[in-house]
Amino acid sequence: MVVYFLYLGLCLLGIFVLFILLLLFWSVKAELKAYLSPKGIGVHFHITILHKKLFHFERHISNIEDLLDPFVTSQEPSFNLSHLEDFLSKQELSIPQIKKSPQYKLLEKTIHINKLNWNTILGFGDAAVTATYCGLAWTIKGIISHYAKQLLNYPPSLHISPDYTKNIFSSEVICIFSFKLGKAIVTAYKLSKYRKGRRISS
């Protein structure tokens, strides 16, 4: 009888260890969604494994109509693209240095981007003004997308839907990425060591 229970206990332990090993090498999916509209600005983030949610985070800030009113009610595009181009061109110079860092290489090997979409709905109640602003939005998205593609090694999918009948604005970025749970734990441990090393050296 003792031998039977010992054998059963070893079998259960073996199954548990096997389950843990499978779990560590199983692919985990994460989805990050950020949105901006007159109703508010928010972030949704959740992690799933085997179609079960492991972690969920959501934050929403409402009452930002005053922030967007100048853009939605304005009849003349007044955005200065040169400032954005200057800022991103300076950031672009630092991309090779960022990609050479051990932290970036660790994250690049760990995280695989499956989807990166940026969707925008834009309307000003006037066809000509809406078309002008949509052209401006495409230019802005193109500039930012170029920078993001070099940094993430993944081309974002861009969409702009014009609405010629009313004043409307909403923008949403969705990023879905995956990683192996065991590899992510090792990467997190190595990144913490780099961080501790920086603190000690400083």
Sequence and secondary structure as in RCSB ss.txt:
>XXXX:A:sequence
MVVYFLYLGLCLLGIFVLFILLLLFWSVKAELKAYLSPKGIGVHFHITILHKKLFHFERHISNIEDLLDPFVTSQ
EPSFNLSHLEDFLSKQELSIPQIKKSPQYKLLEKTIHINKLNWNTILGFGDAAVTATYCGLAWTIKGIISHYAKQ
LLNYPPSLHISPDYTKNIFSSEVICIFSFKLGKAIVTAYKLSKYRKGRRISS
>XXXX:A:secstr
 HHHHHHHHHHHHHHHHHHHHHHHHSEEEEEEEEEEETTEEEEEEEEEETTEEEEEEEEEEE  HHHHHHHHH S
S    HHHHHHHHHHHHHTHHHHHHSHHHHHHHHH EEEEEEEEEEEEESSHHHHHHHHHHHHHHHHHHHHHHHH
HHSS  EEEEEE SSSEEEEEEEEEEEEEEHHHHHHHHHHHHHHHHHHHHH 
